[in-house]
């Protein structure tokens, strides 16, 4: 296993990525282990089908990725990814004040 510190990782991230292709890379902060860098194609290939949708859902939930980008990372079609989010009770649309106002107007029209 290759180990590097944060300073070297900032200076030359490509080196850590090259090492990660063959084995996990330990990232040290000071002299203490802080993170583990894994190559998704080689290290986790047998778990790929389970990890990619979970990672994509987490990134979408935290609003790091759009719905389309998260679906691509997940390896699922857009409709399959939407179903996956529904199973996890993750809202596709985050209601805001405008949404609340529009729902109130819609309710008054329906009544």
C-alpha positions in Angstrom: 0.0 0.0 0.0 1.3 3.4 -1.0 1.0 6.3 1.6 1.3 10.0 1.0 0.5 13.2 2.9 -1.9 15.9 2.0 0.9 18.3 0.9 2.2 15.7 -1.6 -1.3 14.9 -2.8 -1.9 18.6 -3.5 1.4 18.9 -5.3 1.0 15.7 -7.5 -2.4 14.1 -7.4 -1.6 12.1 -10.5 1.0 10.0 -8.6 -1.5 9.0 -6.0 -4.1 8.1 -8.7 -1.5 6.0 -10.5 -0.7 4.1 -7.3 -4.5 3.7 -6.6 -4.9 1.7 -9.8 -3.0 -1.2 -8.2 -3.7 -0.8 -4.5 -5.4 1.5 -2.0 -3.5 4.7 -1.2 -3.4 5.9 2.4 -3.6 9.7 2.8 -1.9 11.0 6.0 -2.6 14.3 7.7 0.4 15.0 9.8 1.5 11.5 10.8 -2.0 10.2 11.2 -4.1 8.2 8.7 -6.9 10.5 7.4 -8.3 9.0 4.3 -8.1 6.1 1.9 -8.0 6.6 -1.9 -9.5 3.8 -3.9 -9.7 3.2 -7.6 -13.3 2.4 -8.4 -12.5 0.4 -11.6 -10.1 -2.1 -10.0 -10.5 -2.1 -6.3 -14.3 -2.2 -6.0 -15.3 -3.7 -9.3 -17.2 -6.5 -7.7 -19.2 -4.0 -5.7 -19.6 -1.5 -8.5 -23.3 -2.2 -9.1 -24.1 -1.5 -5.5 -21.7 1.3 -4.8 -22.3 3.5 -7.8 -26.0 4.1 -7.2 -25.4 4.6 -3.5 -22.7 7.1 -4.1 -24.7 8.9 -6.8 -27.8 9.1 -4.5 -25.7 10.6 -1.7 -24.1 13.2 -4.0 -27.5 14.1 -5.4 -29.1 14.3 -1.9 -26.3 16.7 -0.9 -26.9 18.7 -4.1 -23.4 18.1 -5.3 -24.6 16.6 -8.5 -27.7 17.3 -10.7 -30.2 14.5 -11.3 -28.8 13.7 -14.8 -25.1 13.7 -13.6 -26.0 11.5 -10.7 -27.9 9.1 -12.9 -24.8 8.8 -15.2 -22.5 8.1 -12.3 -25.0 5.5 -10.9 -24.9 3.5 -14.2 -28.7 3.4 -14.2 -31.0 5.0 -16.7 -32.7 8.2 -15.6 -36.0 6.5 -14.8 -34.2 3.7 -12.9 -32.3 6.2 -10.9 -35.5 8.2 -10.0 -37.0 4.9 -8.8 -33.8 4.2 -6.8 -34.2 7.7 -5.2 -37.8 7.0 -4.4 -36.9 3.7 -2.6 -34.4 5.8 -0.5 -37.1 8.5 0.2 -34.9 11.1 -1.4 -37.0 14.0 -2.9 -36.1 14.8 -6.5 -37.4 18.3 -6.1 -36.7 20.3 -3.0 -39.7 22.4 -2.1 -39.0 26.1 -1.5 -41.2 29.1 -0.7 -42.3 29.4 -4.3 -43.3 25.7 -4.4 -45.3 26.1 -1.2 -47.0 29.2 -2.6 -47.9 27.4 -5.9 -49.3 24.4 -4.0 -51.5 26.8 -2.0 -52.8 28.3 -5.2 -53.4 24.9 -6.7 -55.3 23.8 -3.6 -57.6 26.8 -3.9 -58.3 26.1 -7.6 -59.1 22.4 -6.9 -61.4 23.2 -3.9 
